[in-house]
């Protein structure tokens, strides 16, 4: 089972969170993008752009933060954090 925790932060406080699960037999990258798509749809957000710093953080720590620089439109929060908490 693949699980990814998505958290929305504003002013140092957690304002929304969701754990996305995926048991389908697809690769890790597909599971990550599908999870982000699901959260963005549910929270009515544009999909974030993966900057080089996001890619590096995610490869190293299995977590990253998307701030205003990663979104094409203005966001009503400080950053969106994703963290892989379980992999098959």
C-alpha positions in Angstrom: 0.0 0.0 0.0 1.3 3.4 -0.9 0.2 6.3 1.3 1.1 10.0 1.0 0.2 12.7 3.5 -0.7 16.1 2.1 -0.8 19.1 4.4 -1.8 22.7 3.9 0.0 25.2 6.2 -0.8 28.9 7.0 1.0 31.0 9.6 2.7 28.0 11.1 -0.6 26.1 11.6 -1.9 23.0 9.8 -5.2 24.1 8.2 -6.0 21.0 6.1 -4.6 17.5 5.7 -5.5 14.4 3.8 -3.9 11.0 3.4 -4.0 9.6 -0.1 -3.8 5.8 -0.5 -3.1 3.9 -3.7 -2.9 0.1 -4.0 -2.8 0.0 -7.8 0.1 -1.8 -9.5 1.6 1.4 -11.1 5.0 2.9 -10.5 5.8 5.3 -7.7 5.9 8.4 -9.8 2.4 7.7 -11.1 1.1 7.2 -7.5 2.6 10.5 -6.4 1.1 12.5 -9.3 -2.3 10.8 -8.9 -2.2 11.6 -5.2 -1.4 15.3 -5.9 -4.2 15.4 -8.6 -6.7 14.0 -6.1 -5.9 16.5 -3.4 -5.8 19.4 -5.8 -9.2 18.4 -7.2 -10.7 18.0 -3.7 -9.2 21.3 -2.4 -9.9 23.2 -5.6 -6.2 24.0 -6.2 -4.2 24.3 -9.4 -1.5 21.6 -9.7 1.8 22.8 -8.4 4.9 23.0 -10.6 7.8 20.9 -9.6 10.9 23.2 -9.3 14.4 21.8 -9.1 14.5 22.3 -5.3 11.2 20.3 -5.0 12.6 17.4 -7.0 15.8 17.4 -5.0 14.0 17.5 -1.6 11.6 14.7 -2.7 14.4 12.5 -4.0 16.3 12.9 -0.8 13.6 12.9 1.9 10.4 11.7 0.2 8.8 15.0 1.1 8.7 18.5 -0.3 6.9 21.8 0.1 5.2 23.7 -2.7 5.1 27.5 -1.9 3.6 30.4 -4.0 6.5 30.0 -6.5 5.2 26.6 -7.5 1.6 27.8 -8.3 0.5 29.8 -11.3 -2.3 31.5 -9.3 -2.3 33.1 -5.9 -2.8 30.6 -3.0 -4.6 31.3 0.3 -2.0 29.5 2.4 1.8 29.5 2.9 2.7 26.1 1.4 1.4 22.7 0.5 3.6 19.8 1.9 3.5 16.3 0.6 5.2 13.4 2.4 5.3 9.7 1.5 4.6 7.8 4.7 4.3 4.2 3.3 5.4 2.4 0.2 4.8 -1.1 -1.0 
